[in-house]
Amino acid sequence: MAHLTKGLRDTWSKLGKTPRLIILSSVAVVFVASAIALAFSARGSQYETLWSNLDPRDAGAIVSELERQGIPYELADSGRTVKIPAADVHRTRLSLATQGLPSSGIVGFESIQGNSIWATDFERKVHYTRALSGELTRTVKSISGVRDARVHIVLPENTVFAAHKTPATAAVLLDLTPGMELTPPTVKGIVNLVARSVEGLSPDDVTVMDTSGKLLSQDYRSDSFGGQVSAAAFEMTSRVERELEARLLSTLTPVLGPGNVVCQVRAVLNLDQVRIVDDEYASDPQGTLRSTQQVTESYQGTGTPAGGVAGGLDVPTYATGGQGQSQYQRTETITNYEVNRTTRETVVMPGGIKNLSVAVMVNKELDDDEKGVITEGVTAALGLDPLREDKISVIGIAFDTSLADAIQAGMTPASEPFPRIYAYAIAVAAALVIGTIILFILRRRRARALEPEPELEPLPMEDERPTLSPDLLNRQQLREDIERLARVNPSGLAALLKTWLLEDDY
């Protein structure tokens, strides 16, 4: 074992710098990959959500079925979420769907299929009411924004006495998705959906509220015209005011500048629905001939003719006796014409403007001429009518923008004399340059230290140079060798001197 270790150590010491880096990098990559594989293998199968937000009854039925099929599972969210291995999610969902799971604890008309023929009328009525409530609950839950719902229906007892008959009622409890709010048309749709699904149920007898206790159906009672009373009036008035304000801002902002004008409009609307019937009879031209009746009377004989004088009175129908021949004839014609009649029926719908009050505030001092120009423009833009006693007020005053300035100052970053990113870039570049220079100098010194010292050739001896003895020549040669060794390998020289000193001690 020691021999093997020594061999590995010798082999490692003989390798260069590049092979060593390659071997170390390979070992590090293998180690990281092994750790990742071990972590994934320790986690086991990945679980995915099978069903979430379950009713406790449905969660229990699903867990029982999973245990029967031998499928591993995990529970989360206080038992309302069931997770199983990802590979079994789709197959298990289809298998549970064939068994009607999850049913959300709602029972519909399928619950009355197996009713016994021996059930009483009361039991049949209870089952029918429960099934109808369940079907309505399923329908209401399908509406966007509704997470869960409960529908309660009260059906009255049948009676032969009309005076004792009570209307049906219904209550709807909604659990809304967090952050969602139902719009008025949606609430009204739920009210009408429930009312039209139950026989004898009026929309006025349907109550809708959410889980926070807020009554949603209080402003949707029908009036005599089938409209909405308070909510519709408020919505209509607000819509008219906002539209007029937007029209004013679009007219004044290009002139006065953004943020330099504020407009408020108060509108009083006529919310009465009026029906006017106007009948007009015309005498000219003459109407269409409808009928004609003509009566003709004639008389011939003795005596005074009908219509003669009786006692000085001219009574045509009084006949008196007389002698001689007499003759009488009368013709009467009655002609009937249709009367020229014109009927106009006018229905005035609610929403007409009865009165407008307009306030315009400008962010500067205004003189009389400027106020007059703005007043004239606003009057023309909104169609203000003096006959309606419309009012307009134009005020010029400097706005207080201290809060907006403080918020803007807090949101604006402080200006720097020199961008920080440029300072970082310069520092990094300087560090790279300095590091490159230092590395280059160190490599030059190392290469120079590893170069062998060139052999110094002895200088030619001149004839006039004095001849040295062999002992002096040996000493001089030894001195030169020691100096050269000190320059090339100082550590080796130190080791050699230490050896000599130890030899002298012994």
Stockholm file with secondary structure:
# STOCKHOLM 1.0

chainA/1-506         MAHLTKGLRDTWSKLGKTPRLIILSSVAVVFVASAIALAFSARGSQYETLWSNLDPRDAGAIVSELERQGIPYELADSGRTVKIPAADVHRTRLSLATQGLPSSGIVGFESIQGNSIWATDFERKVHYTRALSGELTRTVKSISGVRDARVHIVLPENTVFAAHKTPATAAVLLDLTPGMELTPPTVKGIVNLVARSVEGLSPDDVTVMDTSGKLLSQDYRSDSFGGQVSAAAFEMTSRVERELEARLLSTLTPVLGPGNVVCQVRAVLNLDQVRIVDDEYASDPQGTLRSTQQVTESYQGTGTPAGGVAGGLDVPTYATGGQGQSQYQRTETITNYEVNRTTRETVVMPGGIKNLSVAVMVNKELDDDEKGVITEGVTAALGLDPLREDKISVIGIAFDTSLADAIQAGMTPASEPFPRIYAYAIAVAAALVIGTIILFILRRRRARALEPEPELEPLPMEDERPTLSPDLLNRQQLREDIERLARVNPSGLAALLKTWLLEDDY
#=GR chainA/1-506 SS CHHHHHHHHHHHHHSCHHHHHHHHHHHHHHHHHHHHHHHHHHHCSCEEEEECSCCHHHHHHHHHHHHHHTCCCEEETTTTEEEEEGGGHHHHHHHHHHTTCCCTTCCCGGGGTTCCTTCCHHHHHHHHHHHHHHHHHHHHHTSTTEEEEEEEEECCCCCSCGGGCCCEEEEEEEEECTTCCCCHHHHHHHHHHHHHHSTTEEEEEEEEEETTCCBSSTTCCBCTTSSBSHHHHHHHHHHHHHHHHHHHHHHHHHHHCTTSEEEEEEEEEECCCEEEEEEEEECSSCCCEEEEEEEEEEEEEESCCTTCEETTEECTTCCCCCSSEEEEEEEEEEEEECCEEEEEEEEECSCEEEEEEEEEEESSCCCHHHHHHHHHHHHHHHTCCGGGTCEEEEEECCCCCHHHHHHHHHHSCCCCSSCHHHHHHHHHHHHHHHHHHHHHHHHHHHHHHHSCCCCCCCCCCCTTSCCCCHHHHHHHHHHHHHHHHHHHCHHHHHHHHHHHHHHHHC
#=GC SS_cons         CHHHHHHHHHHHHHSCHHHHHHHHHHHHHHHHHHHHHHHHHHHCSCEEEEECSCCHHHHHHHHHHHHHHTCCCEEETTTTEEEEEGGGHHHHHHHHHHTTCCCTTCCCGGGGTTCCTTCCHHHHHHHHHHHHHHHHHHHHHTSTTEEEEEEEEECCCCCSCGGGCCCEEEEEEEEECTTCCCCHHHHHHHHHHHHHHSTTEEEEEEEEEETTCCBSSTTCCBCTTSSBSHHHHHHHHHHHHHHHHHHHHHHHHHHHCTTSEEEEEEEEEECCCEEEEEEEEECSSCCCEEEEEEEEEEEEEESCCTTCEETTEECTTCCCCCSSEEEEEEEEEEEEECCEEEEEEEEECSCEEEEEEEEEEESSCCCHHHHHHHHHHHHHHHTCCGGGTCEEEEEECCCCCHHHHHHHHHHSCCCCSSCHHHHHHHHHHHHHHHHHHHHHHHHHHHHHHHSCCCCCCCCCCCTTSCCCCHHHHHHHHHHHHHHHHHHHCHHHHHHHHHHHHHHHHC
//
